């Protein structure tokens, strides 16, 4: 189904076609191709504002997700009964924040955008399907080798 991609910032250049393709690949890996998802790219000011409203944390962050099915347990797929219920929700990407983190750590920006907080299976499959060589962020953060 649809990947709705909105770029509401002009601080970081976004390769929209690549980001859309990467999100569609992740949807296929996770078995949720039939579901819509919204990806909204925002700057530090906007992600900080949203983070403050919904999480009471007045600081920028990398990602905020707003699931369509709020009471769905992790690892479970929604049971959509009607066409308009095939929706995973919206993901706000703090692309300015992510870019700053990537620059500080010498990470690939576009690969990082689509791989934040994913399980090793998803990362392995994504690398296999795209020819990438991305590593888990947690490995880089903890220094595990």
N, C-alpha and C positions, 0 to 999 in steps of 0.2 A: 504494500500500500504506500502511502505518502510519507515522505520525509519533508516536513515544512521547515525551511531554513531561513531565518531572518538575521540579518546583520545590522544591529542598532548602534554600532560604534564605528569610529573612523580612526582609532589609534593604531590598530594592528591590521595589516592587510590579510584578508582571509581568502583562501583558494576554495571558493564555494563548491565547485564541482568535485574536488577531491574530498572535502569534508562530507558532502552528500553521499559520495560513493563509499567512503569508509563507514558511515553510519548504516547504509544499506547492507554492507558486508556484515557488520556486527548484528544487525537484525536477523540476517540469514543464519549466522552461527547460533544465535540464541533461539531460533525457531519462532520468531515473532514477525515474519515478513508481512503477514496479513494486517498488522496493526500500524496505525499512524503514530508518528512521534514529531514533536515540535522541538527544534533546536534554535535557541535565541542567543546570539553572540552580543555581549555587552562589555562596556569598559568598567574600570575599577569603581567609579562613582556610582554607576547604576547597580552593580552587583553588591556593593556595600549597602546601598539603600534597601535593596530587596532582602539581604541578609539581616539587616537590622529590624525590618518589619516582621519577618517570619521566624527568625531564630533568635532575635534580641542580641545579635552580635554585630556591633557597629564597626565592621572591618570588611575589606574585600576578601573574596574567596575564589576558588577555582570553579566550583560547580554547585548549583542548587537544582534539585529536581522536584517537580510537582506532579506526582502520579495522578492519572485519571481515576484509578481505583485506589482510594486511600487506605482501605482496610485489607488489601491483598498482602499476604505473607511473602517474604523473600523466596525466590525460586519457584513460585506458583504463577501460572499464566491465568489471565482473566478469562472468565466465561462470558464472552460477548453474545448477547441475544439478538441485537439489532445492528445494522450496518454502522450507525453512528457511535456504537460502543466499542468498535475496534480502534481503540485509542490508548496508547501507553501514557500519554501526558506530555509535559513540557520539561525541557532541560535548558537551564540558563548557564551558559559558559562565560565565565569571567576571563575573556581572552587576553585582556591586558595583564591580569594577574598571572595567568598561565605563561604568557610570553616572558614576563619578568622572572618567573621561576625557572623557565627553560634557559634563559640567558645566564642566570646565576649558576646553573648546574650543567650547562652545555648539552641540553637535551634537544631532540627534534620536536619543534613546536607542533606541526600538524599531526604527527604520530601521537604525541602526548594528548592532544585534544580529544582524540577518539579512543584512547586507551586508559583514561583515568579510572582508577578504582575497579578494574576488571579482574576476574579470576584468571589463573594461569591457563586454563583450558581455552578461554576466549582469546587470550594473547597468542597462544600457540597456533590456534586455527587462523587467526587474523594474519599472522606472519606467513603461514603456509599458503593462504589464499592470495595474499598481496605481494609476497616476496620480500616483505619487510623483515627487519631484524630487531624489533623492539623488545625491551626488557621490562619486567614489572617495576612500577615506580617504587614499590615498597622495598625492592632489592637495592635500588639506588639510594633510598633514604636511609636505610639501616646499615648499608655498607656490607651486607651479606654477599658472599660471592660465589 
